[in-house]
């Protein structure tokens, strides 16, 4: 080795030593930093947030979630959506506009299977505020006139606040099929701004993850086996997925349903027919870059059924799915995106 090369190595050694020592210190600090675990109640369900930080951010997390609730809660009389449904014209926040645009995009991509105007039908079938007599065919046909996001539009004019206009009086907006997922995204954004590298946010089953779990391995999220369990006392898992730096949401008819007149009525309503869906999918789990997207598509695929859902997936490589369905023999079966194979733990 010539003298020039030796001198270069001598000069490089201190820098390499500092790099190694610094890396060891950083790894050691990461290992010694505790994981916080926050839980609470929001959007009518439970939230769980686990994140690696020396600081407990629960108060800020709850403040962020209350902002989402103040925009989209159907049970909060002062929320933006409640005021819009009463015919008022509240100032539309950036948060509201973001979710509106997401909902409008998924409505378009799914040919109307995802529709935030479906609330009158949901209520009529007993899954909203009311649970009285089942609607007649005439009532369903009448309510269908109030359904369709194509009849509601966002009006934006330069120098003027954005407004929502509806073609038909009596139309309602309901963001419940996207709000929990969006709430998970909001908390995840908050944690990222805090510089937190490892976390898991879960609101009512809608999940966002980043980095690694307290066990120093990828976050493992279970997919519940669909059984007729409206009380949610059974939590047998169908499979477990390694989910890191992704969002995941599941929609299914196996918990929110009721029997009347010897027939089962599931909570997923097809906006086009006006009736509860009757197809083979029992649950749809979607992995996506963000949880609002995962939440909306999980609902959409429950409406669409297997074949239509697969057609949509051909145009959306950013999505991965895990469907549990009933096959031709009445047996439970699964279908999942080929790219999901490597994420299945068991």
Rosetta blueprint (number, residue, H / E / L):
1 X L
2 X L
3 X H
4 X H
5 X H
6 X H
7 X H
8 X H
9 X H
10 X H
11 X H
12 X H
13 X H
14 X H
15 X H
16 X H
17 X H
18 X H
19 X H
20 X H
21 X H
22 X H
23 X H
24 X H
25 X H
26 X H
27 X H
28 X H
29 X H
30 X H
31 X H
32 X H
33 X L
34 X L
35 X E
36 X E
37 X E
38 X E
39 X E
40 X E
41 X E
42 X E
43 X L
44 X L
45 X E
46 X E
47 X E
48 X E
49 X E
50 X E
51 X E
52 X E
53 X L
54 X L
55 X L
56 X L
57 X L
58 X H
59 X H
60 X H
61 X H
62 X H
63 X H
64 X H
65 X H
66 X H
67 X H
68 X H
69 X H
70 X H
71 X H
72 X H
73 X L
74 X L
75 X L
76 X L
77 X L
78 X L
79 X L
80 X H
81 X H
82 X H
83 X H
84 X H
85 X H
86 X L
87 X L
88 X L
89 X L
90 X L
91 X L
92 X L
93 X L
94 X H
95 X H
96 X H
97 X H
98 X H
99 X H
100 X H
101 X H
102 X H
103 X H
104 X H
105 X H
106 X H
107 X H
108 X H
109 X H
110 X L
111 X L
112 X L
113 X L
114 X L
115 X L
116 X L
117 X L
118 X L
119 X H
120 X H
121 X H
122 X H
123 X H
124 X H
125 X L
126 X L
127 X L
128 X L
129 X L
130 X L
131 X L
132 X L
133 X L
134 X L
135 X L
136 X L
137 X H
138 X H
139 X H
140 X H
141 X H
142 X H
143 X H
144 X H
145 X L
146 X L
147 X L
148 X L
149 X H
150 X H
151 X H
152 X E
153 X E
154 X E
155 X E
156 X L
157 X L
158 X L
159 X L
160 X L
161 X L
162 X L
163 X E
164 X E
165 X E
166 X E
167 X L
168 X L
169 X L
170 X L
171 X L
172 X L
173 X L
174 X L
175 X L
176 X H
177 X H
178 X H
179 X H
180 X H
181 X H
182 X H
183 X H
184 X H
185 X H
186 X H
187 X H
188 X H
189 X H
190 X H
191 X H
192 X H
193 X H
194 X L
195 X L
196 X L
197 X L
198 X L
199 X E
200 X E
201 X E
202 X E
203 X E
204 X L
205 X L
206 X E
207 X E
208 X E
209 X E
210 X E
211 X L
212 X E
213 X L
214 X L
215 X L
216 X L
217 X L
218 X E
219 X L
220 X E
221 X E
222 X E
223 X E
224 X E
225 X L
226 X L
227 X L
228 X L
229 X L
230 X L
231 X L
232 X L
233 X L
234 X L
235 X L
236 X L
237 X E
238 X E
239 X E
240 X E
241 X E
242 X E
243 X L
244 X L
245 X L
246 X L
247 X E
248 X E
249 X E
250 X E
251 X E
252 X E
253 X L
254 X L
255 X L
256 X L
257 X E
258 X E
259 X E
260 X E
261 X L
262 X L
263 X E
264 X E
265 X E
266 X E
267 X L
268 X L
269 X E
270 X L
271 X L
272 X L
273 X L
274 X L
275 X L
276 X E
277 X L
278 X L
279 X L
280 X L
281 X E
282 X E
283 X E
284 X E
285 X E
286 X E
287 X E
288 X E
289 X L
290 X L
291 X H
292 X H
293 X H
294 X H
295 X H
296 X H
297 X H
298 X H
299 X H
300 X H
301 X H
302 X H
303 X H
304 X H
305 X L
306 X H
307 X H
308 X H
309 X H
310 X H
311 X H
312 X H
313 X H
314 X L
315 X L
316 X L
317 X L
318 X L
319 X L
320 X E
321 X E
322 X E
323 X E
324 X E
325 X E
326 X E
327 X L
328 X L
329 X L
330 X L
331 X L
332 X E
333 X E
334 X E
335 X E
336 X E
337 X L
338 X H
339 X H
340 X H
341 X H
342 X H
343 X H
344 X E
345 X L
346 X L
